Amino acid sequence: MAVAFYVVAGGRQNNKNDSCLCTSSGLPPFSKTYVGSICCCYGVPIPDGDAATTPEEAEKIAQKLGKDDMVIKAQVLAGGRGKGTFDNGLKGGVKLITSPLEAKIYAEQMLGHKLITKQTGAAGKLCTAVYVVEREFVRREAYLAILLDRTTRGPVIVASSQGGMDIETVAKETPDAIFSTPVDIHTGVTDEIAFKVAQALGFSNGAIQEAADIVKKLYKVFQEKDATQVEINPLSETVDRRVLAMDAKLGFDDNASFRQPDVWSWRDTTQEDADEIEAAKYGLNFIKLDGNIGCLVNGAGLAMATMDIIKLYGGEPANFLDCGGGATAEAIRQAFGILLREPKVTAIFVNIFGGIVRCDNIAKGLIATTQEMNITVPIVARLQGTNVEEAQRLINNSGLKIFSFTDLDEAAQKVCQLSKVVSLAREIDVNVSFELPL
């Protein structure tokens, strides 16, 4: 299964007329200077700047730029940084600066502190680097992206003359302002396609040719780096008619990581969730969510259906966790360890279809894990498939507090009910235990 991995570059000032590229981390994130490096290597013009991990480095970069108008940006994996707040009270992760001293002062206030934005939630994201860049004054901001389109089964270029932070609003409220064209992978981006896209960006006649050249260069990045997404927002025309990539988001297919060692060597795990990193070590596809019912499922499709049915019966999934079609006892043990590290989890739902693996082997792994760990939350197990009867017998005779079902609806209802009981008990600071049968 192809998975997109993101590199987020930049962020923007609140002033609509000022923007600059700033390279940063992704999901999983990559080294701070990667986006700028890849743009430069392919001839895509960006404003001058560099990343710093200490206040002293930030000061030196500002000195090297030698400009009176610069910008310093917090490098965290989140959007909306300009309107975010640091845990020390500093407002905004994007600041206009006029001197190296200001760069140092703001770097001191940003580095080592968490930035809270709409995308990070209350926990925020730790700022491990800042990006100091020259400030560019622009006359037009556009949106340009090259994406994989499942409908056409190939790349599609999306462009709009209304770029910037509100591109989502543009797509929703004025879809006619969005131009898109599919790309034949055999012919690539022709001069005709590049010119049409450049015209859709709304730039002046003097900037159209440069914009068309940038479209072709970005498609080359998309193709040669096994990208799933190359997004420039905004792609700007400056007051002196130059076209610059001010902000970028790149996504890569991890199935192609074996032939893109340069891309993956830039990976920066400091911005990643520790549990998601741990899960990947054991072949588990794990993503944290905001609910309180831990999910352990084999198969991405079944995992999605499991989350849907939990929502249907009034519960909230705490995670997406796909342990793969060949779920093993060791995978279950590691998955439980990850789920139980989250204090908000009030119940665990194990939903396994035994096709490649046998249900009785899954049951043995589940029993062993439950015996080994000090599990205080209720476990609901729904098993279906090969040797399901033997699996049911093993669980029922184990003497453990595992609620076993074969019907998905019944299992989902039960885990939601048990989760509510535990949640209510925690609210009044009371411990609760369960005995079988209920």
LINLINCOR-V690443 format. One line per field, one symbol per residue. psi: psi as a letter, one per 40 degrees, with the letter a starting at -180 (. if undefined). A space follows every 10 residues. Layout:
# LINLINCOR-V690443
psi=???
This chain:
# LINLINCOR-V690443
psi=hhhhhihhha iiidhdehii ihiaiagiii ideddddddd deehhiihii iieidddddd dddddfidhi ihhhgigiif ddeihieeeh hhehhhieid dddddddddd heihhhiddd addihhheii hhiihhhidi hihhihihhd defaihhhii egaadfdddd dddgdeehhi hihheddahi ddddddddde eeiideeddd dddddddddd ddddefiehh hhhihihidf eihihdhihh iiheeeddef dddeeehhed eihddddddd defhhhhiae aehhhhihhd dddddddddd ddeeihheih hheidfhidd ddddddddde ehdeheihhh hhhgcdiidd dddddddddd ddigheiihh hhhiahfddd ddddddedei ghhhidhddd dddddddddd dddddddefh iiiiiii.
